[in-house]
Amino acid sequence: MKKGCKIIAGVAFSLIIAVSVLLSVNIDNVIQPIHSSANDITSHLPVTGEVNGSGVYGYTSNYVLYGGAQEVQHAVQNGWHITMKNSYYSHGVLWLECWDTDDGDYYGWIDINYISIYSSSQSNSQSQTASSYSITPKSGQISGNGVYGYTSNYVLYGGSQETQHKVQNNWHITAYNTASSHGVTWYECWDTDDGDYYGWVDANYISFYSDATQPPVVVTVTVPVTVTVPVIVTVTVPVTVTEPQTTAVQTTTATESSVTEFSAVTVDNDNKNDSSGSDNQMIIFIVAASVIALISVSALVISLISRRPK
């Protein structure tokens, strides 16, 4: 009897253990956001998780990696699903470089304190089909037309072929990560000049610079230039003009006028004298004629009287 009780107790205990194991397996399969230590995260990248907090931002590589200005790459919201592929410590913070797990949008570097890591990355709806590797940043330029950068969803997770950003020939890019999928070697690229995220670009369309082929540095120098412009200035100045010829003529004319007037006066005086003499002569002539006529008439009268018959 005692032996049977022991057997029953042993079977019951075994059932309890089995149920406990089954329950623990079910619990592990449920996605639970947890906080993991930094060492666990950095040694198992990439991992998935979600944003934990409000007013959270992802920051640019220029700020996190290179000590540039504190520039925001993307605002994120509480509960958004993110995939973390790179880590970096700066500004007293451990940063994780994050992408949207669902559509591949790039969010930049997010403070680990605002991230909840899933207990198992495989429990997420997407599993990684290609591994990405961090590389020493390599600078180069796009070589070709009609080139696109593709999303992490396509390159790393086997999702639909979605483009992240169109790039143009000779655009300057910097690659930070590499991966191989779909028979292609990819580089995850940012714009070297302004930090824009271009996604994963096929290595066949990238020309990386060597030390001897670094792009020339264009320096813009502003030089002040003084331009002399001829200026025409019109100045009105009162001028007194002496005309000697006109004055001489006027003087001569005046002199001639004076002489003429003098001559006219002289002629007038002469004419007056001549006129007076002629008048006197005329009077004398008339008187003489009258005397002669009178004498003649007297002689005729006497002659007629003397001829009258007696």
C-alpha positions in Angstrom: 0.0 0.0 0.0 2.8 2.3 0.9 4.6 1.4 -2.2 1.5 2.2 -4.4 1.3 5.6 -2.7 4.9 6.3 -3.5 4.3 5.4 -7.2 1.2 7.7 -7.3 3.1 10.5 -5.7 6.0 10.1 -8.1 3.6 10.1 -11.1 1.9 13.3 -9.8 5.3 15.0 -9.2 6.3 14.1 -12.8 3.1 15.5 -14.1 3.6 18.7 -12.2 7.2 19.0 -13.6 5.9 18.4 -17.2 3.2 21.0 -16.8 5.7 23.5 -15.5 8.0 22.9 -18.5 5.1 23.4 -20.9 4.0 26.6 -19.2 7.6 28.0 -19.3 7.9 27.2 -23.0 4.6 29.0 -23.7 5.7 32.0 -21.7 9.0 32.2 -23.6 7.2 32.2 -26.9 5.2 35.3 -26.0 7.0 38.6 -27.1 7.9 40.4 -23.9 9.9 43.6 -23.9 12.7 43.4 -21.4 15.7 45.4 -20.5 18.9 43.6 -21.2 22.4 44.5 -20.1 24.5 46.5 -22.6 27.0 43.6 -22.9 24.3 41.2 -23.9 22.9 43.6 -26.5 26.1 44.6 -28.2 27.3 41.0 -28.4 24.1 39.7 -30.1 23.3 42.4 -32.6 21.1 42.7 -34.5 18.2 42.5 -32.1 14.6 43.7 -32.2 12.6 45.6 -29.7 10.4 48.7 -29.4 10.6 52.3 -28.3 9.9 52.8 -24.6 9.0 56.4 -23.8 7.5 59.6 -25.2 9.4 62.5 -26.8 12.2 60.1 -28.0 14.5 61.0 -31.0 17.0 59.2 -33.1 20.1 61.3 -33.7 22.4 61.5 -36.7 25.7 59.7 -37.2 27.4 63.0 -37.5 26.5 63.8 -33.8 26.9 60.3 -32.3 30.0 59.1 -34.2 31.8 62.2 -35.2 31.0 64.8 -32.4 29.1 67.1 -34.7 26.1 69.3 -33.9 23.2 67.6 -32.0 21.0 66.9 -35.0 17.8 64.9 -35.0 17.5 62.1 -37.5 13.9 61.0 -36.8 11.3 61.4 -34.1 10.0 58.0 -32.8 6.9 57.2 -30.7 6.3 54.9 -27.8 5.7 51.3 -28.9 7.2 51.6 -32.4 8.9 48.3 -33.5 12.6 48.8 -34.1 15.6 46.7 -35.2 19.0 47.6 -33.7 22.1 46.6 -35.7 24.9 48.7 -34.4 26.0 50.2 -31.1 28.3 53.0 -30.2 29.2 54.8 -26.9 29.6 58.6 -26.9 28.4 61.6 -24.9 28.1 59.4 -21.9 25.4 57.3 -23.6 25.3 53.9 -25.2 23.5 54.4 -28.6 21.8 51.8 -30.8 21.4 52.4 -34.5 17.8 51.7 -35.3 15.5 50.9 -38.2 11.8 50.4 -38.3 11.2 46.7 -38.1 8.0 46.8 -40.2 8.9 49.1 -43.1 12.7 49.6 -42.9 12.6 53.4 -42.2 15.9 54.6 -40.7 15.6 56.2 -37.3 19.2 56.9 -36.5 20.9 56.4 -33.1 18.6 56.1 -30.1 19.6 56.2 -26.4 19.5 52.6 -25.1 17.6 53.9 -22.0 14.5 54.4 -24.2 14.6 51.0 -25.8 13.0 47.7 -24.7 14.7 44.6 -26.2 12.6 41.6 -27.0 13.6 38.4 -25.2 14.0 36.6 -28.5 14.5 38.3 -31.8 13.2 35.2 -33.5 9.8 35.7 -31.9 9.3 38.8 -33.9 7.2 38.6 -37.0 10.3 39.0 -39.2 13.5 36.9 -38.9 16.8 38.1 -40.3 17.9 36.2 -43.4 21.2 38.1 -43.9 23.8 39.2 -41.5 25.1 42.8 -41.6 28.6 43.7 -40.4 30.0 47.0 -39.3 33.0 48.2 -41.3 35.4 51.1 -41.0 33.6 53.9 -42.7 34.4 54.0 -46.4 33.9 57.0 -48.6 33.1 57.0 -52.3 30.6 58.0 -54.9 27.7 56.5 -56.9 28.8 55.2 -60.3 25.8 54.8 -62.6 22.4 56.1 -63.4 19.0 54.8 -62.2 20.6 53.5 -59.0 18.6 53.0 -55.8 19.2 52.3 -52.1 17.0 49.5 -50.8 15.4 49.0 -47.4 16.7 46.8 -44.6 13.4 44.9 -44.8 14.4 43.7 -48.3 18.1 43.3 -47.9 18.3 41.8 -44.4 14.8 40.2 -43.8 13.8 38.9 -47.2 10.8 41.3 -47.5 9.4 42.9 -50.6 11.8 44.8 -52.9 11.3 48.3 -51.6 13.5 51.3 -52.4 14.8 53.5 -49.6 16.1 56.4 -51.7 17.1 57.1 -55.3 20.7 58.2 -55.8 22.3 59.9 -58.7 25.6 59.5 -60.5 28.6 61.0 -58.6 26.8 61.6 -55.4 29.2 61.3 -52.4 28.4 58.5 -50.0 29.8 56.9 -46.9 29.3 53.3 -46.1 29.2 52.0 -42.5 27.8 48.5 -42.8 27.9 45.6 -45.4 25.7 42.6 -46.0 25.2 39.9 -48.7 21.8 38.8 -49.9 20.0 38.1 -53.1 23.3 37.3 -54.7 24.6 40.9 -54.2 27.0 42.5 -51.8 25.4 45.6 -50.3 26.7 48.6 -48.5 24.5 50.7 -46.2 25.1 54.3 -47.2 24.6 57.8 -46.0 25.3 61.0 -47.9 28.8 62.2 -47.1 27.9 65.9 -47.2 24.6 66.2 -45.3 24.1 62.8 -43.7 20.9 61.8 -45.5 20.2 58.1 -45.3 20.2 56.2 -48.7 19.7 52.6 -47.5 21.5 49.6 -49.0 23.2 50.2 -52.3 24.5 47.4 -54.6 28.4 47.4 -54.4 28.6 47.2 -58.2 27.3 50.8 -58.4 29.8 52.3 -55.8 33.3 53.6 -56.5 35.1 53.8 -53.2 38.0 56.3 -53.0 41.5 55.2 -52.3 44.0 57.5 -50.7 45.2 58.6 -54.1 41.7 59.3 -55.5 40.1 61.3 -52.7 37.7 63.8 -54.2 39.2 67.3 -54.5 38.3 69.7 -51.7 36.5 72.7 -53.1 37.3 75.9 -51.2 35.2 78.9 -51.9 37.1 82.2 -51.4 35.4 85.5 -51.5 37.7 88.2 -52.9 36.5 91.8 -52.8 36.8 93.4 -56.2 36.9 97.1 -56.9 35.5 98.1 -60.2 36.3 101.5 -61.7 33.3 102.9 -63.5 33.8 106.0 -65.7 31.4 108.8 -64.6 30.5 111.6 -66.9 29.8 114.8 -65.0 28.4 117.8 -66.7 29.3 121.1 -65.1 27.8 124.4 -66.1 30.3 127.2 -65.7 29.5 130.9 -66.6 32.1 132.1 -69.1 32.7 135.7 -70.2 33.8 135.7 -73.8 35.6 138.7 -75.1 35.2 139.2 -78.8 37.8 141.6 -80.0 36.7 141.6 -83.6 33.1 142.4 -82.7 34.3 145.1 -80.4 36.5 146.5 -83.1 33.7 146.5 -85.6 31.4 148.1 -83.0 34.1 150.7 -82.2 34.7 151.3 -85.9 31.0 151.6 -86.5 30.7 153.9 -83.6 33.6 156.0 -85.0 32.1 155.8 -88.4 28.8 156.8 -87.0 30.4 159.7 -85.2 32.3 160.8 -88.4 29.1 160.4 -90.4 27.2 162.5 -88.0 30.0 165.0 -88.0 30.1 165.0 -91.8 26.4 165.2 -91.9 26.5 168.2 -89.6 29.2 169.8 -91.7 27.3 169.1 -94.9 24.2 170.5 -93.4 26.0 173.7 -92.5 27.4 173.9 -96.0 24.0 173.4 -97.5 22.6 176.0 -95.2 25.3 178.5 -96.4 24.8 177.6 -100.0 21.1 177.9 -99.7 21.4 181.4 -98.1 23.7 182.6 -100.9 21.4 181.2 -103.6 18.5 183.0 -102.1 20.3 186.2 -102.0 21.3 185.9 -105.6 17.8 184.9 -106.6 16.4 188.0 -104.8 19.0 190.2 -106.5 18.2 188.6 -109.9 14.4 189.1 -109.4 14.9 192.7 -108.3 17.1 193.4 -111.3 14.6 191.8 -113.6 11.8 193.7 -112.0 13.8 197.0 -112.5 14.6 196.1 -116.0 11.0 195.2 -116.7 9.8 198.4 -115.1 12.2 200.4 -117.1 11.1 198.6 -120.3 7.5 199.2 -119.4 8.2 202.8 -118.7 10.0 203.2 -121.9 7.2 201.6 -123.8 4.6 203.8 -122.2 6.6 206.9 -123.0 7.0 205.7 -126.6 3.3 205.2 -127.0 2.5 208.6 -125.5 5.0 210.3 -127.8 3.4 208.7 -130.9 -0.1 210.0 -130.2 -1.3 212.4 -132.8 -1.3 216.0 -131.9 
